[in-house]
Amino acid sequence: MVKKKGMSIETGIKRLSILKEKELISDEIFNDSKELLLKSEMEIFREKSS
């Protein structure tokens, strides 16, 4: 059994969406954060593939 650390990308984006809906973060911060989440997932996948 593999234990995962942290939260899934989907959960992170959902949390960001809630913050954006409540106007606690701007669209720009939402988009930048979402992009960073997706890039970090790609980097982790690339490291595991090596």
ZIDALIN-V736153 format. One record per backbone hydrogen bond with DSSP energy under -1.0 kcal/mol. NH is the residue of the N-H (numbers start at 1). CO is the residue of the C=O. E is the energy in kcal/mol with one decimal. If there is no record, write none. Layout:
# ZIDALIN-V736153
NH,CO,E  NH,CO,E
This chain:
# ZIDALIN-V736153
12,8,-2.2  13,9,-2.6  14,10,-2.2  15,11,-2.4  16,12,-2.2  17,13,-2.4  18,14,-2.0  19,15,-2.0  20,16,-2.3  21,17,-2.7  22,18,-2.0  23,20,-1.5  24,19,-3.0  30,26,-2.5  31,27,-2.8  32,28,-2.5  33,29,-2.7  34,30,-2.6  35,31,-2.2  36,32,-2.2  37,33,-2.3  38,34,-2.3  39,35,-2.5  40,36,-2.5  41,37,-1.9  42,38,-1.9  43,39,-2.3  44,40,-2.2  45,41,-2.4  46,42,-2.3  47,43,-2.2  48,44,-2.1  49,45,-1.7  50,46,-1.0
